[in-house]
Amino acid sequence: MDLLALEIFCVVAEEHSVTRAAERLGRVQSNVTTRIQQLEEQLGTALFLREGRRMLLTPAGETLLGYAQKLLTLAEEARQAVSPDHPTGRLRLGAMESTSLVRLPHPLAQLHAAWPELRLELRTAPSRQLIEQLLTHEIDAALVAWPPPDIDADALALDRTPVYDEPLLLALPGTHPPVASPKDLQLHTIAAFTRGCTYRQIGEDWMRSGNKKNARQQPQVMELASYPAILACVAAGSCAGVVPQALLEQLRTPPALQWVPLAHCTTMLVTRQGYDTPAFTALKEQLLASANVLNPHS
């Protein structure tokens, strides 16, 4: 096995397609197919099930994927370690959608201006999914709302640095009666991202606390994939939504909704324990330069 073959294998596994993997890697399809076949011959087992044009991992492929991601991560760390004063190579950053929209454009532009040879890859997902991707070496660092729901993140081997304090607002239809506490809420549906989103969990907990009859009853959830969609559903009058105040401040023409202060949530920069490369250090410095939490370096 060589690192190039493992990289090709990982991309095919992510894309479920030789065609899309070839496009992403800048290679011809026949080359990608040949490298996968050679890897399977070397290991003596099939790594993919071919279903038409779809490539699905076999159990052996699932096992190899975890090792391949760790090997590629370690190789990248080794490449960067030999040039400690010059951040280069690849850095895979995960972030919540709101963070990528509001907080990241300026620091990432500064990072690129200072270190143009550093290749940063950004992907967005809810906080819990980002933690899972970090632990499986799919990404190198993540900006997540702390604590992520449904996992005991404090027990994981993670290094974390507080970067942003995010005041959260509950968005309600403009026609909704004034809300001073959860018991005033007349809606029982929340528009939110998929399960694993910390903001969604905060909104659900707040709404549930106003249900005197059944404090354990979960609000109904309308799962959506973007803040514009969430705000549109709230404006339609059928649900509530949770929005970071910083995102609302970015809108040129905020929708005519009712905004209720909800809570404060800390955005953490999280990495695997001991992960330290010149590229990550450069990113961390830029993020801390834009931080708005007290004592961000602690």
N, C-alpha and C positions, 0 to 999 in steps of 0.2 A: 504493500500500500504506500502511495506517495501522497503528499499533501494536496496536489492538484486534483488527483482522482477523488479524494475525500471532499474537496470543495465542490466539484461537479456533482458528486453524489448528494451532498446536502442541498444544493440548489434544485436538483430534480425532485428531491423529497419535498421541498417547500412548495414548488410550483405544480407538482403532480403532472408534469408534462415535459417531455424532451424538447418540444418546440419552444415553449416559453423559457425553459432553462437555457437553451442555446441563445435565444435573443438577449437574455439578461447577462449571460457570460460573454457575449460577443463572439460566439463560436458557431461553426456549422453543425447542423443536427447530427450528421454522420459521426463527427468527432465525439460528441457527447454520448451517443449510443455506444460507440466503440469503447470509450473509457469505462462506462458502466458495465459492459460485458466483460471487459478485462478484470475489473474489480471483482465481479461475481465469480469468474474463473479462478482468481487468486485465492478467494475465500472458500471456494467449493460449495457455494450455496446461492440460491436466488435471493436478491435483495428487493425486487419489485414484482408485483403482480400487474400484468398488462391487461387492462380492460379497455379495449379500443385504443384511444389516444391517451387515456389516463394511466398514470403510473402510481400505484399504491404500494406502500411498504409492506413487505412480509414481516413476520415476527423477527426473523434474523435482521432485516433491514431496520426495524424499530430499535433493536439492540445496538446495531452499529451506529445509528444516528447519534445517540447520546455520546458514544466514545468519539465519533468524528468531530462533533461540535467542541468537545473539550480539547481535543488535539489541535484543532485549528485555532482555538482561542489561545492555547499555550504557545503555539508557534508565532502568533502575532505578538504576544507579550515578549517573546524572545527577540523578535526582530526589532521591537522598539527599545528593548533593554540595552542593546549595543550602541544606541545613539541617544543617551539620556538627556542631552541638552537640545535635541532637535525633534519635536513632536512630528511624526510622520505616520504613515500607514493608515489602518482602518480603526474607527471607533464606532461601535453600534450603540446608539442611545435610544431608550424608550421613554415616552412621555405621555401624559394624559392629553387629550385633544385640546382642552382649554389652556393648558400650559404651553403647548406647542404654538397655539395661536397668539397668546398674549405675552408670555414671558420669554420665549426663545428667539424671536427674530433678531433682536439687537445683539445679545451675547454671541449667538452663532455667527452673525456677520462679523463681529469683532474677532472671533476665533479664526474664521477663514482669512481675514485680512492679515492677521499675525502669522498664521501657519498655513499657507495655501496648499502645502503638500499633504496635509492631514485630510483624510477622506472620512467624513462623518456621515453615517447612515442613521436616519431617524425613522422610527415607527411609533404609531400611537395605539394605545389600548387602555382599558381600565386598570386600576392600580393592582388588583390581585393578579391579573393575567401578566402584568409586567414583572411582578415578583417571580412568578412561575417561569417566565422566559429567562429571567436573570439566573435562576438556579439551574436551568438546563443549558446555560451557555449560549442561548440564542441571541442575547444582547449582553453588553459589557457594563452598562450603567442604566439607571432609570430614575425619572422624576415622578414620584408617587405621592398621593394624598395619604397621610399617616394617621391612624393605622389602616392598612388594607383590610377589607372585610373577609371573614370566613377563613382566615389562617392566623396562626399564632406567630406573627412576623417577629416578635421580640425574641422568640426562641431560635430563630434562624441565624446562621453564621453570616451576618450582613454588617457592613459598615455603612453608617448613614450620617448625613449632614443636613441640618435644617437650612432651607434656602428662602422659601417664600411663605409668608403668612397670607392666607386667602380668606377674607370674609365671604361667607356664603349667603345668598338671598333666596328666599322662597318666592318664585314667580307665580302669581295668581291672575286669573282673568280680571280685566279692569272693572267688570260689573259685579265682582264678588264683594259681599259686605266686608267692612274693615275687620282685620284679623289682629288681635293682640296676643293670643295664645293658641295652642293647638285645639282647644275646645271650641274655638270660634270657626274652625274650618268646616265648610259645607261640602267639600269635595273629598272623594275617597280613592281617586286615581292619580298616580304620579307618572309623568313622562320622563324617562330616564334612559341612561345607557344600560347595557347588559349587566347581569349580575357580576359582582366583582368591582363595581365602581363605588368608591368610598362616599362620594357625594350622594349617590342614590341611597346608600345605607343610612346616611345622616337624615335625608329627607323622609325615608320610610319610618325611621325611629321617631322622628318628631311628629309625624302624622298619627302614628299609632298611639303616642302618649296622650292624644286628645280623645281617644275612644274609651269612654267610661264603661261601656257595657262589656267590651272585650279588648283588654289592653294587649292581648297577644295576636289579635287579628291583623294580618298584613294588609296594607293598602294594595289595591290593584295596580299593576305596573304596565304601562305602555312602552315597550322597549323601542328606542329609536337610535339612530347612528350619528346624529349631529345636533349641535345646539340650535341652529336655525330651525330644524324640524321640531325640537322640543318647544321652542318659543312659539312656533306656529300653532302647535296643538294647545298650548296654554291659552293663546289668544282666541282660539276657537271656543273656549269656555267649558271644556270638558275635564280639565285636569290641572294639576299643579306641576311645578318643575323646580329643580335646584340649579342655580346659576352662580358662578363666581362673580363677585362685584367687579373685579378687574375686567372681565369679559364684557359686562354690561357697559363699562366706561369706554370700551373700544368702539361701540356701535355709534355710527353717525346719527342715526335716528332710532333711538330705543323704542320698542313697541309700547303702546299705551296699556301697560299692565300694572298690577299692584305688586309692590316689592316689600317683602317682610324680612327683616334681619333674622338669620337663622342660627349661625354658628361661625366659629373661626376654625380653619383647618390648616395644618402645616404641610407644605410640600417638601419632601425629603429627597435629597440626592442619595441614591442607594447603590452600593456595589457589593460584590462578593467579598467576604472578609480577606484582606491581604491583597486585593487587586490594586495594582499601582503601576501605571505606565506613564510615559511623558505626555501622551495624547490625553489621557484622563486628567492628569494634573493641569494641563492647559485649559481643558474644558471647565474643570472645577474652579479655577481662578476667575474665569470669565463669568461664571454663574454667581460666584460670591460677590463679584463687583456689582452685580445688579440685585443682590439679596435685599430683602426688606424685613428680615427677622432680627430680633435682638441677639447679639453675640453669635453671628452666623459661623464664626470660625471654631466655636466650641464643639 
